[in-house]
Amino acid sequence: MNLTNIKLGAVTLRVNDLETMKTYYERVIGMDVLETSEHRVTLGTNEMPLVILHEVSGVRPNPRTAGLFHLAILLPDRVELGRILRHLIEQRIEVGQGDHLVSEAFYLSDPEGNGIELYADRPREQWEYEANGHVKMSTDPVEYESMLEAAADRPFTGLPNGTTMGHVHFKVRSLEAAKLFYQNRLGFTVTTDSYPGALFLAADGYHHHIGTNVWARPSEPMGQEAGLEAWTLLVDATTNRELGGTTSEWSLTDEDGITVNIKSVD
């Protein structure tokens, strides 16, 4: 099947220190607390959840395993990205950067080492394509001065409405196995394979909803360590049935132990 009409939902992280992580996603990333229970906090905007923190006392990351490379929060536009960049600078938060031609992005990590990308897309009519139909992507310096200037009179007050989970990017042991799962099983389309050691896939003509790479050379599948617990794929009822769903919420796990929670949201 060819996956269409999808969105990404919340990413669930297994964390050791719930209070520290909640504070970070509130104060640094600008999320609102949407729901709390004894060992779980859901954060996002008033439109949708973006991150679920699940506290499991004593968990630690394992650098040998596959798992999350980063979760990617998509801001509505370049000005909104400039607002949060100014906020991060004022908070003395170090960030990486990348102009990917289709988008402009900044990178950071939360207190337990989970990667976060904050980005804004360029208009689709500005995207360029290779002869084989793959989207052109690169990693160049961001021209951030004009971004900051455009946001100069708009102080950051939290993630705005329209913010979504734009994509998820995973550390995997095999790009071939990743392609079998994300393309053949879930129905995403390969959008670029020109980055050495990486593969990007998407639905609905997007540049990528799924990133995979073998750069860290993980040697073990995910277990119950700190880090990614699951990501969420939101589909319509027809797509849910085509994927094999017999209930409105179910899950699949790939060979790297990465779990996707599939939810029908008609």
Backbone bond lengths (Angstrom), bond angles and torsions (degrees), N, CA, C in turn:
res aa  C-N    CA-C-N  psi(-1)  N-CA   C-N-CA  omega(-1)  CA-C   N-CA-C  phi
1 M - - - 1.465 - - 1.524 110.10 -
2 N 1.318 115.42 160.34 1.461 122.34 177.93 1.522 107.52 -112.07
3 L 1.309 117.18 111.10 1.459 121.91 -172.57 1.527 111.01 -67.73
4 T 1.341 116.86 131.91 1.463 122.07 178.36 1.520 109.76 -141.91
5 N 1.328 114.81 164.69 1.463 122.75 172.59 1.527 112.03 55.52
6 I 1.337 115.36 52.55 1.463 119.94 -177.85 1.533 110.74 -119.69
7 K 1.300 114.44 162.85 1.461 122.32 168.58 1.521 106.93 -139.54
8 L 1.317 115.91 161.17 1.452 120.76 173.02 1.520 109.06 -98.79
9 G 1.315 115.69 140.10 1.458 121.39 177.33 1.512 111.01 -104.11
10 A 1.316 115.82 -152.16 1.459 121.32 -172.66 1.529 111.80 -70.61
11 V 1.317 114.52 148.13 1.464 122.82 170.28 1.527 107.67 -99.15
12 T 1.327 116.39 129.43 1.461 121.12 178.92 1.515 109.54 -98.94
13 L 1.335 115.72 127.86 1.460 122.23 179.57 1.521 109.73 -113.10
14 R 1.314 115.75 134.17 1.469 121.36 174.21 1.529 107.18 -88.30
15 V 1.346 116.73 118.89 1.464 120.32 -170.12 1.527 110.33 -125.73
16 N 1.329 114.77 157.84 1.465 121.33 178.86 1.518 112.35 -92.72
17 D 1.341 117.07 -39.39 1.467 122.01 -175.26 1.528 108.31 -119.97
18 L 1.307 115.92 94.07 1.462 120.99 -173.64 1.519 112.11 -63.41
19 E 1.318 118.07 -42.84 1.468 120.81 -175.63 1.526 111.50 -65.63
20 T 1.335 116.31 -44.17 1.468 119.77 178.61 1.524 111.14 -62.15
21 M 1.315 115.89 -43.21 1.464 119.67 -178.29 1.529 110.93 -69.15
22 K 1.314 117.73 -40.70 1.469 120.66 177.76 1.525 110.26 -60.02
23 T 1.320 116.27 -45.37 1.462 120.68 -179.87 1.520 111.24 -60.70
24 Y 1.334 116.72 -40.27 1.460 120.91 -179.95 1.527 111.19 -63.33
25 Y 1.318 116.42 -49.29 1.466 118.89 -177.49 1.524 111.81 -68.07
26 E 1.324 117.12 -27.26 1.469 120.29 174.18 1.521 111.54 -74.33
27 R 1.329 117.12 -57.21 1.461 121.68 -168.06 1.516 114.05 -82.86
28 V 1.311 116.90 -34.61 1.471 119.54 -177.83 1.531 110.86 -91.57
29 I 1.324 117.47 -49.70 1.463 120.44 -176.97 1.522 111.29 -84.21
30 G 1.335 118.27 -24.80 1.457 120.30 175.29 1.502 115.06 89.29
31 M 1.327 117.47 25.63 1.464 120.84 177.53 1.517 111.33 -85.70
32 D 1.326 115.72 155.56 1.458 122.66 172.45 1.523 109.25 -95.74
33 V 1.325 116.42 146.46 1.460 120.69 172.05 1.523 108.03 -77.95
34 L 1.327 116.28 122.74 1.458 121.73 -176.65 1.517 112.32 -101.47
35 E 1.340 116.90 -31.57 1.461 120.42 -176.47 1.517 108.56 -159.33
36 T 1.318 116.58 142.21 1.463 120.63 178.43 1.525 109.98 -134.71
37 S 1.323 115.63 147.72 1.456 122.64 168.84 1.524 106.40 -141.95
38 E 1.306 117.54 -172.91 1.462 119.74 -172.03 1.525 112.68 -59.33
39 H 1.319 118.12 -41.14 1.461 120.93 -176.17 1.523 112.74 -125.85
40 R 1.335 117.74 20.88 1.458 119.80 -174.91 1.517 110.17 -149.06
41 V 1.330 115.76 136.21 1.464 122.21 176.82 1.523 108.02 -132.32
42 T 1.324 116.55 130.91 1.457 122.56 175.49 1.520 108.79 -106.57
43 L 1.345 115.93 129.75 1.462 121.80 -179.02 1.518 109.97 -127.58
44 G 1.339 115.29 156.14 1.448 120.69 177.50 1.509 110.30 169.71
45 T 1.331 116.46 -145.32 1.453 121.59 173.03 1.528 107.50 -106.70
46 N 1.340 117.06 175.50 1.468 117.64 178.99 1.523 111.79 -72.06
47 E 1.340 117.61 -4.24 1.463 121.40 176.72 1.526 112.90 -93.67
48 M 1.358 116.11 -33.76 1.459 116.80 -175.53 1.521 111.74 -162.56
49 P 1.348 116.95 148.40 1.461 120.70 173.70 1.525 110.75 -73.05
50 L 1.325 115.51 144.60 1.460 121.05 -179.79 1.523 112.85 -119.42
51 V 1.329 116.69 -38.61 1.465 121.37 -177.55 1.526 108.91 -136.94
52 I 1.330 116.09 134.53 1.460 122.14 172.58 1.519 107.56 -115.62
53 L 1.330 116.94 123.29 1.461 122.43 178.77 1.520 108.45 -99.73
54 H 1.321 116.11 121.16 1.468 121.92 -179.61 1.527 107.99 -114.00
55 E 1.315 116.05 111.65 1.462 120.64 -176.72 1.525 110.58 -81.13
56 V 1.338 114.81 126.05 1.465 122.40 173.31 1.523 105.92 -130.08
57 S 1.309 116.44 106.10 1.464 120.91 -171.96 1.529 111.36 -57.07
58 G 1.329 114.82 132.15 1.456 120.94 173.92 1.510 115.96 86.70
59 V 1.348 119.14 -2.45 1.459 118.78 -179.07 1.526 110.55 -69.29
60 R 1.312 115.36 147.09 1.450 122.38 178.79 1.530 108.78 -133.70
61 P 1.316 118.08 153.07 1.468 119.37 176.11 1.526 110.74 -71.91
62 N 1.326 114.98 157.48 1.459 121.45 176.18 1.522 107.51 -127.26
63 P 1.338 118.10 107.75 1.466 120.14 -175.30 1.526 113.98 -66.94
64 R 1.321 117.67 -10.82 1.468 120.18 -178.99 1.526 112.59 -84.88
65 T 1.330 116.78 -11.94 1.462 118.76 -174.00 1.528 112.46 -94.71
66 A 1.328 113.81 157.93 1.463 120.50 167.81 1.530 108.33 -67.84
67 G 1.339 116.35 172.32 1.460 118.76 178.96 1.509 112.23 151.31
68 L 1.318 115.60 -146.57 1.465 120.94 -173.91 1.523 111.32 -80.59
69 F 1.324 116.27 128.90 1.464 121.63 167.11 1.523 108.28 -89.52
70 H 1.324 116.53 -52.73 1.468 120.16 167.24 1.519 110.14 -161.98
71 L 1.317 115.97 155.55 1.458 123.24 165.24 1.523 106.15 -97.36
72 A 1.314 116.55 145.23 1.462 120.28 -170.67 1.511 111.04 -122.83
73 I 1.318 115.32 113.51 1.464 122.36 -177.34 1.530 108.69 -94.20
74 L 1.324 115.10 119.65 1.463 121.93 -175.30 1.523 110.17 -94.44
75 L 1.326 116.46 115.42 1.466 122.31 175.33 1.528 109.62 -81.64
76 P 1.343 117.75 154.82 1.471 120.04 -175.29 1.522 114.69 -63.82
77 D 1.336 117.83 -30.80 1.456 119.09 -177.35 1.528 109.90 -162.43
78 R 1.325 114.95 177.99 1.469 121.94 -174.77 1.527 111.97 -66.15
79 V 1.334 116.72 -35.13 1.466 119.45 179.67 1.527 110.00 -64.83
80 E 1.321 116.91 -43.01 1.466 119.97 178.55 1.525 110.78 -63.50
81 L 1.328 117.61 -36.38 1.462 120.27 176.06 1.527 110.35 -65.19
82 G 1.332 116.27 -38.15 1.460 120.03 176.52 1.518 112.57 -64.66
83 R 1.326 116.68 -34.77 1.472 120.25 178.42 1.519 111.11 -63.81
84 I 1.328 116.55 -45.94 1.461 117.94 -178.77 1.527 110.83 -73.16
85 L 1.332 118.03 -30.99 1.465 119.66 175.53 1.522 110.70 -62.57
86 R 1.328 117.34 -45.57 1.468 120.30 177.77 1.533 110.47 -59.48
87 H 1.322 116.75 -41.38 1.461 121.98 177.92 1.531 110.53 -60.70
88 L 1.331 117.82 -43.62 1.465 120.68 -179.83 1.528 110.99 -65.39
89 I 1.321 116.44 -38.88 1.468 120.28 177.27 1.520 110.37 -62.94
90 E 1.328 116.39 -43.33 1.468 120.31 178.56 1.527 111.66 -64.62
91 Q 1.342 117.37 -30.56 1.454 122.34 177.91 1.535 112.42 -83.94
92 R 1.324 116.29 0.14 1.474 122.87 -178.16 1.525 111.91 58.60
93 I 1.331 115.49 40.62 1.451 121.98 177.79 1.531 108.44 -94.41
94 E 1.320 116.74 124.20 1.457 120.65 177.87 1.524 110.02 -74.90
95 V 1.330 117.09 137.42 1.464 121.69 179.09 1.517 109.85 -133.65
96 G 1.320 115.06 149.30 1.453 121.30 165.97 1.516 108.88 -91.15
97 Q 1.321 116.37 175.26 1.458 118.75 -176.84 1.517 110.78 -148.42
98 G 1.333 115.26 158.32 1.448 120.62 174.81 1.510 111.75 -164.80
99 D 1.338 115.69 123.79 1.465 121.02 168.95 1.521 106.12 -91.25
100 H 1.336 116.20 112.07 1.461 121.16 -174.14 1.528 112.49 -100.45
101 L 1.328 117.18 17.35 1.461 124.80 -178.97 1.520 111.83 73.50
102 V 1.323 117.63 -49.81 1.457 120.45 176.66 1.526 111.84 -84.89
103 S 1.333 116.53 -14.21 1.461 120.96 -175.57 1.519 109.34 -158.93
104 E 1.338 114.72 165.34 1.463 122.31 172.08 1.526 107.31 -120.99
105 A 1.336 116.59 136.32 1.463 119.48 -168.36 1.520 112.03 -141.69
106 F 1.336 113.95 152.80 1.463 122.32 172.01 1.525 108.05 -129.06
107 Y 1.330 115.22 147.49 1.459 121.13 -172.01 1.523 110.92 -125.79
108 L 1.313 115.99 141.47 1.458 122.21 176.39 1.521 108.11 -155.49
109 S 1.327 117.07 176.07 1.463 122.08 179.46 1.512 109.64 -129.32
110 D 1.332 116.25 144.91 1.460 120.19 177.20 1.533 110.12 -78.24
111 P 1.337 119.35 175.39 1.468 120.65 -174.19 1.525 114.93 -61.64
112 E 1.327 118.82 -17.42 1.465 120.64 178.45 1.523 112.30 -106.76
113 G 1.351 115.59 14.63 1.459 120.53 171.18 1.512 116.48 88.05
114 N 1.323 118.68 8.94 1.463 120.86 176.58 1.529 110.07 -76.76
115 G 1.308 116.72 128.79 1.452 120.53 -179.11 1.517 112.36 -73.26
116 I 1.339 115.20 141.23 1.469 121.87 178.66 1.524 108.10 -130.40
117 E 1.309 116.80 132.21 1.458 122.42 169.68 1.521 107.91 -111.15
118 L 1.317 116.35 134.26 1.457 123.67 172.11 1.518 106.42 -114.86
119 Y 1.346 117.69 122.75 1.461 116.91 -173.15 1.528 111.85 -149.04
120 A 1.316 114.12 164.66 1.461 122.38 173.65 1.520 108.08 -133.69
121 D 1.313 116.33 138.05 1.464 121.51 179.87 1.521 111.47 -80.97
122 R 1.325 115.69 148.29 1.450 120.33 163.39 1.530 108.36 -78.73
123 P 1.326 117.54 156.29 1.471 119.36 177.29 1.527 111.31 -55.37
124 R 1.328 116.91 141.97 1.466 120.62 -175.94 1.523 112.80 -58.72
125 E 1.335 116.35 -30.77 1.467 118.13 -179.51 1.530 112.24 -67.41
126 Q 1.325 117.25 -12.63 1.465 121.01 177.38 1.531 112.50 -93.91
127 W 1.330 118.17 -9.07 1.459 119.68 179.12 1.527 109.62 -70.13
128 E 1.312 115.90 145.37 1.459 121.70 177.72 1.524 109.59 -116.11
129 Y 1.345 115.57 158.23 1.466 120.02 -171.77 1.522 110.45 -132.16
130 E 1.329 114.98 148.84 1.458 121.64 174.15 1.532 109.47 -75.09
131 A 1.332 115.45 169.92 1.461 120.11 179.70 1.523 111.99 -61.08
132 N 1.347 117.03 -29.02 1.471 119.98 -179.69 1.523 112.93 -85.37
133 G 1.339 116.89 5.03 1.457 121.59 178.45 1.510 114.56 92.12
134 H 1.327 117.85 -7.23 1.463 120.57 178.18 1.523 110.57 -71.27
135 V 1.312 116.05 144.16 1.458 120.67 -179.93 1.522 109.95 -71.79
136 K 1.323 116.78 140.42 1.465 120.89 177.64 1.523 109.53 -79.69
137 M 1.328 116.16 126.13 1.453 121.84 177.02 1.518 108.71 -134.53
138 S 1.317 115.74 153.14 1.455 121.61 -179.91 1.524 107.84 -150.12
139 T 1.315 117.40 179.71 1.467 121.76 172.22 1.521 107.53 -132.35
140 D 1.317 115.65 97.61 1.455 123.30 -178.42 1.528 109.17 -119.05
141 P 1.338 118.43 167.30 1.472 119.92 176.86 1.526 111.39 -64.47
142 V 1.324 115.99 143.05 1.459 121.82 176.72 1.529 109.41 -82.23
143 E 1.315 116.21 136.81 1.465 120.95 175.63 1.533 106.85 -85.37
144 Y 1.331 114.85 75.92 1.468 119.91 -167.62 1.527 113.47 -81.32
145 E 1.345 118.22 -17.95 1.465 119.15 -177.74 1.526 111.39 -60.96
146 S 1.326 117.02 -44.16 1.471 119.62 -179.89 1.526 110.59 -68.99
147 M 1.322 116.19 -29.94 1.458 120.82 177.03 1.526 110.23 -65.28
148 L 1.327 116.23 -46.19 1.467 120.77 177.95 1.523 110.97 -64.30
149 E 1.321 116.09 -38.77 1.466 120.12 -179.58 1.532 110.67 -64.80
150 A 1.333 116.52 -40.37 1.467 120.14 -179.63 1.516 111.79 -66.10
151 A 1.344 116.39 -26.56 1.468 120.78 -178.07 1.526 112.78 -101.16
152 A 1.325 117.00 9.12 1.464 120.51 -170.13 1.520 113.72 -60.55
153 D 1.336 117.87 -35.11 1.464 120.64 -176.17 1.526 112.18 -98.92
154 R 1.354 117.03 16.93 1.459 120.69 -177.76 1.524 109.72 -130.56
155 P 1.333 118.35 84.37 1.458 120.90 -178.46 1.521 111.53 -60.57
156 F 1.317 115.44 148.94 1.464 121.91 -177.95 1.529 110.31 -74.26
157 T 1.330 116.14 128.85 1.465 121.09 179.86 1.530 111.16 -125.74
158 G 1.318 116.92 16.75 1.463 121.82 -178.02 1.511 110.84 120.12
159 L 1.327 116.18 167.52 1.456 120.10 179.52 1.524 110.33 -62.56
160 P 1.323 117.30 131.50 1.476 119.56 -176.99 1.519 111.90 -79.70
161 N 1.317 116.19 161.15 1.463 120.52 169.08 1.526 108.96 -57.10
162 G 1.306 115.51 145.69 1.463 120.11 -174.74 1.511 112.85 97.13
163 T 1.328 117.53 -10.57 1.458 121.38 175.44 1.529 108.73 -73.55
164 T 1.325 116.83 136.50 1.461 121.65 -178.62 1.528 110.01 -136.14
165 M 1.334 115.75 171.09 1.457 120.66 167.51 1.518 106.26 -82.58
166 G 1.305 116.78 105.52 1.457 120.34 -172.66 1.513 113.64 -75.89
167 H 1.341 116.40 -44.49 1.462 120.11 176.55 1.517 109.69 -159.81
168 V 1.306 115.75 169.37 1.455 123.16 173.98 1.521 107.76 -127.03
169 H 1.325 116.20 143.08 1.462 121.52 -175.19 1.523 107.77 -129.25
170 F 1.337 116.42 128.03 1.454 121.63 -171.59 1.527 112.72 -117.37
171 K 1.327 115.11 148.20 1.459 122.73 165.93 1.522 107.10 -86.29
172 V 1.331 117.32 123.11 1.461 120.78 -177.17 1.527 109.81 -127.20
173 R 1.327 114.83 164.04 1.464 119.57 179.21 1.526 112.17 -88.28
174 S 1.322 117.21 -23.75 1.463 120.96 -176.16 1.517 110.08 -148.72
175 L 1.336 117.26 124.47 1.464 120.15 175.79 1.523 110.83 -68.54
176 E 1.329 117.21 -31.73 1.461 120.43 179.45 1.534 110.24 -65.12
177 A 1.332 116.35 -44.44 1.464 119.47 178.52 1.524 110.69 -66.78
178 A 1.331 116.68 -38.64 1.466 120.08 177.43 1.521 110.93 -61.64
179 K 1.329 116.37 -41.73 1.469 119.82 179.66 1.523 110.68 -63.72
180 L 1.330 117.73 -40.70 1.464 121.33 178.85 1.529 111.01 -59.99
181 F 1.342 115.88 -41.54 1.467 118.89 -177.59 1.520 111.93 -75.95
182 Y 1.332 117.11 -53.21 1.466 119.37 -171.66 1.521 112.74 -76.87
183 Q 1.335 117.92 -29.55 1.462 119.79 177.14 1.530 110.94 -91.73
184 N 1.321 117.18 -56.13 1.463 119.87 -172.56 1.524 113.04 -74.41
185 R 1.350 116.79 -39.62 1.467 118.23 -177.35 1.525 112.15 -85.91
186 L 1.346 117.96 -46.45 1.461 120.66 -176.12 1.523 113.70 -91.75
187 G 1.335 118.20 -23.45 1.463 119.75 174.94 1.514 115.73 95.31
188 F 1.347 117.75 10.39 1.463 119.18 173.45 1.530 109.72 -68.98
189 T 1.334 115.71 156.79 1.459 122.76 179.26 1.519 109.98 -105.54
190 V 1.329 117.52 135.82 1.464 120.58 175.39 1.526 108.61 -64.87
191 T 1.324 116.33 127.42 1.463 120.55 -178.90 1.521 112.98 -109.70
192 T 1.316 117.94 -24.51 1.462 120.31 169.85 1.525 109.30 -162.73
193 D 1.333 114.25 138.90 1.463 120.89 175.56 1.523 110.81 -130.05
194 S 1.346 115.54 22.94 1.458 120.15 -175.36 1.527 113.62 -87.07
195 Y 1.361 117.41 -14.45 1.456 119.76 174.69 1.526 108.61 -75.22
196 P 1.336 119.18 126.07 1.469 119.33 177.97 1.529 111.26 -59.35
197 G 1.316 116.09 127.64 1.462 120.40 176.50 1.503 114.71 77.12
198 A 1.332 118.57 15.87 1.464 120.78 -177.76 1.523 110.03 -141.53
199 L 1.328 114.68 156.46 1.456 122.08 177.96 1.517 108.19 -143.60
200 F 1.336 116.89 132.90 1.454 122.13 -177.62 1.530 109.84 -121.66
201 L 1.342 115.12 138.99 1.466 120.84 -177.02 1.520 109.50 -137.17
202 A 1.351 115.80 157.10 1.469 119.67 -178.16 1.517 110.22 -157.67
203 A 1.315 114.04 170.90 1.465 123.23 169.47 1.529 108.04 -122.02
204 D 1.319 115.97 164.69 1.470 122.28 171.87 1.528 113.53 59.42
205 G 1.342 117.21 27.53 1.454 120.03 176.81 1.513 115.40 74.50
206 Y 1.324 117.56 12.05 1.472 120.83 179.89 1.533 109.39 -75.34
207 H 1.358 116.61 162.93 1.471 118.03 179.98 1.522 112.17 -72.01
208 H 1.319 118.68 -40.48 1.468 120.19 166.23 1.521 110.94 -170.28
209 H 1.310 114.55 133.80 1.460 122.27 167.64 1.520 110.71 -96.82
210 I 1.338 116.10 -26.04 1.455 122.62 -178.09 1.523 108.79 -126.06
211 G 1.337 116.20 127.56 1.455 121.58 169.03 1.516 108.62 -115.30
212 T 1.330 116.80 142.56 1.464 121.14 174.81 1.517 108.12 -136.28
213 N 1.324 116.95 145.03 1.460 119.89 175.24 1.519 110.73 -150.23
214 V 1.337 114.48 158.42 1.472 121.32 177.72 1.520 110.74 -114.01
215 W 1.323 117.33 19.88 1.461 120.98 -172.90 1.525 113.07 -61.09
216 A 1.308 117.81 -37.55 1.475 120.94 -179.06 1.528 112.74 -85.19
217 R 1.328 117.22 -4.79 1.464 123.75 179.29 1.532 112.67 51.42
218 P 1.316 117.86 55.68 1.462 118.76 177.51 1.527 110.56 -62.10
219 S 1.318 115.83 144.06 1.462 120.60 -176.51 1.518 113.22 -111.84
220 E 1.348 117.85 -6.34 1.455 121.44 -176.51 1.525 109.41 -133.63
221 P 1.344 117.48 150.57 1.466 118.98 172.13 1.517 110.74 -72.02
222 M 1.326 116.63 162.49 1.455 120.96 174.99 1.514 110.92 -60.74
223 G 1.342 114.86 145.38 1.449 120.62 172.90 1.516 109.47 -122.28
224 Q 1.323 116.01 -128.43 1.461 121.42 -178.80 1.523 111.22 -108.14
225 E 1.340 117.25 24.64 1.456 120.69 -179.73 1.532 110.89 -76.03
226 A 1.328 115.30 172.91 1.468 120.13 175.59 1.519 109.62 -63.98
227 G 1.324 115.55 149.83 1.458 121.05 179.20 1.513 111.06 123.91
228 L 1.314 115.93 -146.02 1.462 121.05 -176.19 1.522 111.74 -63.31
229 E 1.334 115.52 131.22 1.465 120.73 170.39 1.526 110.17 -104.97
230 A 1.322 117.20 -40.92 1.467 120.81 178.73 1.524 109.37 -169.45
231 W 1.325 115.55 158.66 1.456 121.36 168.99 1.522 107.45 -120.68
232 T 1.327 116.88 167.48 1.467 120.38 -171.37 1.521 111.06 -123.60
233 L 1.322 115.82 130.71 1.459 123.29 175.18 1.524 108.15 -112.54
234 L 1.331 116.30 120.45 1.460 122.96 -179.74 1.530 109.09 -98.99
235 V 1.327 116.50 124.15 1.464 121.40 -175.83 1.527 109.60 -132.90
236 D 1.337 115.68 167.78 1.459 119.10 173.35 1.530 109.64 -86.90
237 A 1.325 116.99 172.35 1.457 121.30 -173.92 1.529 112.15 -63.02
238 T 1.330 117.28 -38.56 1.462 120.44 179.75 1.521 110.66 -63.51
239 T 1.328 115.98 -47.40 1.462 120.57 179.16 1.522 110.81 -62.72
240 N 1.322 115.74 -39.64 1.459 119.69 178.77 1.535 110.56 -57.52
241 R 1.315 116.93 -44.77 1.470 120.71 178.66 1.525 111.19 -65.81
242 E 1.341 116.59 -40.93 1.463 120.10 -179.36 1.527 111.58 -64.09
243 L 1.328 116.42 -31.76 1.462 120.34 177.88 1.525 112.19 -76.43
244 G 1.337 116.72 -13.64 1.455 120.44 -179.77 1.505 114.26 107.11
245 G 1.322 116.66 9.06 1.452 120.02 -179.01 1.521 112.15 -74.45
246 T 1.318 116.38 131.84 1.462 121.35 175.39 1.525 111.41 -110.53
247 T 1.326 116.66 -3.69 1.465 123.43 173.33 1.519 107.72 -131.83
248 S 1.325 116.34 167.90 1.465 119.69 -176.73 1.527 112.36 -76.45
249 E 1.317 118.03 -16.32 1.464 122.06 176.65 1.519 108.80 -137.12
250 W 1.324 116.69 125.52 1.458 122.23 178.96 1.521 108.10 -156.98
251 S 1.305 118.39 179.44 1.463 119.74 -175.10 1.519 111.71 -144.12
252 L 1.327 114.79 157.25 1.456 124.33 172.67 1.525 108.16 -131.16
253 T 1.319 116.63 150.75 1.460 121.23 178.22 1.524 108.78 -129.01
254 D 1.334 116.84 131.69 1.463 120.07 -178.41 1.532 110.85 -84.60
255 E 1.329 116.71 -177.75 1.462 121.05 -176.10 1.528 112.66 -67.10
256 D 1.327 117.47 -17.53 1.455 121.16 177.98 1.523 112.72 -91.15
257 G 1.329 116.57 5.32 1.454 120.17 -179.41 1.512 114.29 80.38
258 I 1.337 117.48 11.11 1.463 122.19 -179.62 1.522 108.67 -86.44
259 T 1.323 116.48 122.43 1.464 122.23 -174.20 1.523 111.09 -102.26
260 V 1.328 115.59 133.94 1.463 121.66 171.84 1.517 108.48 -110.41
261 N 1.323 116.32 126.77 1.459 122.83 172.36 1.527 107.53 -90.32
262 I 1.328 116.26 116.78 1.466 121.40 -177.97 1.525 108.34 -99.11
263 K 1.335 115.68 127.42 1.461 120.06 -177.13 1.523 109.71 -128.64
264 S 1.340 116.08 129.80 1.453 121.58 173.75 1.529 108.14 -85.16
265 V 1.323 116.48 126.29 1.473 120.71 -171.72 1.516 112.12 -123.48
266 D 1.320 118.29 31.62 1.465 120.11 176.18 1.521 110.30 -57.38
